[in-house]
């Protein structure tokens, strides 16, 4: 299926031109994660038990809704832009009109640094939503949560920047456990990397 067919299946609208500029300098412009990349990731990768999936910079809510549909697990989207947050809420409403979901989908209008990481949160998804400065802050928050409530935690990076990778490899205890080079892509950065912190 192509992007439009996936949106139609989920009864949502997440396709469209990028528009506007973030109000905060360290945050990047919106771009939806391709469904094909998510499909390739989950061919061989498995999330930890009792997964709760958090998308940092969820835009219009595509990834949390897709993950909820495919895996029937709780998903959370954190979005700083008020317009995208409202669109995500609208997409959730449309999705739930067509699909029964026994696991909650929650969207939160906030910057990533303001999100309170819960002891159950254990899968964090990033599609280059912000600068390395913000990424470091959020990863340190994840690490602090781990120290208080030890559990297996995964960080998924789509199209990871060199800064993100260098930081995780050199300055954190997270280990690279899975990597997917996207099909039909010649750019070596078109990949998904999964880093894990084990219990």
FENBEL-V806741 format. One record per residue. RES is the residue in one small letter. OMEGA is omega as a letter, one per 30 degrees, with the letter a starting at -180 (none if undefined). BURIAL is b if it has 16 or more other ideal C-beta (glycine too) atoms within 10 Angstrom, else e. D_CENTER is the distance of its C-alpha to the mean C-alpha in whole Angstrom. Layout:
[[RES OMEGA BURIAL D_CENTER] [RES OMEGA BURIAL D_CENTER]]
//
This chain:
[[x l e 21] [x a e 20] [x a e 17] [x l e 20] [x l e 21] [x l b 17] [x l b 17] [x l e 21] [x a e 20] [x l b 17] [x a b 20] [x l b 17] [x a b 18] [x a b 15] [x l e 17] [x l e 19] [x l e 20] [x l e 18] [x l e 20] [x l e 21] [x l e 20] [x l e 18] [x l e 21] [x a e 20] [x a e 20] [x a b 18] [x a b 15] [x a e 14] [x a e 15] [x l b 13] [x a e 12] [x l b 10] [x l b 9] [x l b 12] [x a b 12] [x l b 15] [x l b 12] [x l b 10] [x a e 14] [x l b 15] [x a b 13] [x l b 14] [x a e 17] [x a e 18] [x l e 15] [x l e 15] [x l b 13] [x l e 15] [x l e 18] [x a e 17] [x l b 13] [x a b 11] [x l b 7] [x l b 6] [x l b 3] [x a b 5] [x a b 7] [x l b 6] [x a b 10] [x l b 12] [x a b 10] [x a b 9] [x l b 6] [x l b 7] [x l b 11] [x a b 11] [x l b 10] [x a b 12] [x a b 15] [x a e 15] [x l e 14] [x l e 16] [x l b 14] [x l b 13] [x a b 9] [x l b 9] [x l b 7] [x a b 9] [x a b 11] [x a b 14] [x a b 16] [x a e 18] [x l e 18] [x l b 15] [x l b 14] [x l e 18] [x l b 17] [x l b 14] [x l b 16] [x l e 19] [x l b 16] [x l b 16] [x l e 20] [x l e 20] [x a b 18] [x l e 20] [x a e 23] [x a e 23] [x l e 21] [x l e 22] [x l b 19] [x l e 20] [x a e 17] [x l e 16] [x a b 13] [x l e 13] [x a b 12] [x l b 13] [x a b 15] [x l e 15] [x a b 14] [x a b 12] [x a e 15] [x a e 16] [x l b 14] [x a e 16] [x a b 14] [x a e 16] [x a e 18] [x a e 16] [x a b 12] [x l b 12] [x a b 8] [x a b 6] [x a b 3] [x l b 5] [x a b 7] [x a b 10] [x a b 9] [x a b 12] [x l b 15] [x l e 16] [x l e 18] [x a b 15] [x l b 13] [x a b 16] [x a b 16] [x l b 13] [x l b 13] [x l e 17] [x l b 16] [x l b 14] [x l e 17] [x l e 20] [x l b 18] [x a b 19] [x l e 22] [x a e 23] [x a e 21] [x a e 21] [x l b 19] [x a b 17] [x l b 14] [x l b 11] [x l b 9] [x l b 7] [x l b 8] [x a b 8] [x a b 12] [x l b 12] [x l b 15] [x l e 18] [x l e 18] [x a b 14] [x a e 16] [x a e 19] [x a b 18] [x a b 17] [x a e 20] [x a e 22] [x a e 21] [x l b 20] [x l e 20] [x a b 17] [x l e 18] [x a e 17] [x a e 17] [x l e 16] [x a e 16] [x l b 16] [x a e 18] [x a b 17] [x l e 20] [x l e 22] [x l e 21] [x l e 23] [x a e 21] [x l e 20] [x l e 17] [x a b 16] [x l b 14] [x l b 11] [x l b 12] [x l b 12] [x a b 13] [x l b 15] [x a b 17] [x l e 20] [x none e 22]]
//
